[in-house]
Amino acid sequence: MEPLYGFVILLLAILTVSLFAYSRRGAVYAAFSCLGMAILAVVLYFGALFISDGAELTAGISTLLAPIAGALIVFTTSYGIRNDNE
C-alpha cells in the first residue's frame, strides 16, 4: 500500500470521528479531539517505528489506533446537557 493512501485513510478516519464529536459536543470539542487524535497518531507512529526496528507497515497500521481511541472517548462521553431538575 502506498504511504499516501494510508495517510488519506487516517485523515478520513480522524475527520469522521471529529464530525461525530461536533454533532455531540460542539465545535470546540471537535477541534480538540481532532488535534488530540493527530498528536496521538504521530506518537503512535514513531513509538511503533522505534519498537518494531523500522517496520513502517507496522507503524502505519498502529496509527489507526488513534481514531479508534478518539471514537471510544466520544462514544463514552455524555452529550453535555445538564439536567438541573434533580
C-alpha positions in Angstrom: 0.0 0.0 0.0 1.3 3.4 -0.8 2.0 5.7 2.1 -0.3 8.4 0.7 -3.3 6.0 0.8 -2.6 5.2 4.4 -2.4 8.9 5.3 -5.6 9.6 3.5 -7.4 6.7 5.3 -6.0 8.1 8.6 -7.2 11.6 7.8 -10.6 10.4 6.8 -11.0 8.4 10.0 -9.9 11.4 12.2 -12.3 13.7 10.3 -15.2 11.3 10.7 -14.7 10.9 14.4 -14.3 14.7 14.7 -17.6 15.3 12.8 -19.3 12.9 15.2 -17.8 14.8 18.1 -19.0 18.0 16.6 -22.6 16.6 16.5 -22.4 15.5 20.1 -20.5 18.3 21.9 -19.8 21.2 19.6 -17.1 22.8 17.6 -14.5 23.3 20.4 -14.7 19.7 21.5 -14.4 18.5 17.8 -11.3 20.7 17.3 -9.6 19.4 20.4 -10.5 15.8 19.6 -9.1 16.3 16.0 -5.9 17.8 17.4 -5.6 15.1 20.1 -6.0 12.3 17.6 -3.4 13.8 15.3 -0.9 14.1 18.1 -1.7 10.6 19.3 -1.2 9.3 15.7 2.2 10.8 15.4 3.3 9.5 18.8 2.0 6.0 18.0 3.7 6.1 14.6 7.1 6.9 16.0 6.7 4.7 19.0 5.8 1.7 16.9 8.6 2.5 14.4 11.1 2.5 17.3 9.7 -0.7 18.8 9.5 -2.6 15.6 13.0 -1.7 14.4 11.9 0.3 11.4 8.9 -1.7 10.1 6.9 1.0 8.5 3.9 -1.1 7.8 3.5 -2.0 11.5 4.0 1.7 12.4 1.5 2.8 9.8 -1.2 0.4 10.9 -0.6 1.3 14.6 -1.5 4.9 13.8 -5.1 3.8 13.1 -5.4 3.2 16.8 -5.6 7.0 17.3 -9.1 7.4 15.7 -10.3 4.2 17.4 -9.3 5.7 20.8 -10.9 9.0 19.8 -14.1 7.3 18.8 -14.2 5.4 22.1 -13.8 8.6 24.1 -16.5 10.4 22.0 -18.9 7.4 22.4 -18.5 7.2 26.1 -18.8 10.9 26.9 -22.2 12.4 27.6 -24.0 15.0 25.4 -23.1 17.7 27.7 -26.7 18.7 28.5 -27.1 19.3 32.2 -30.3 18.4 33.9 -30.7 20.7 37.0 -34.2 19.4 37.9 -32.8 16.6 40.1 
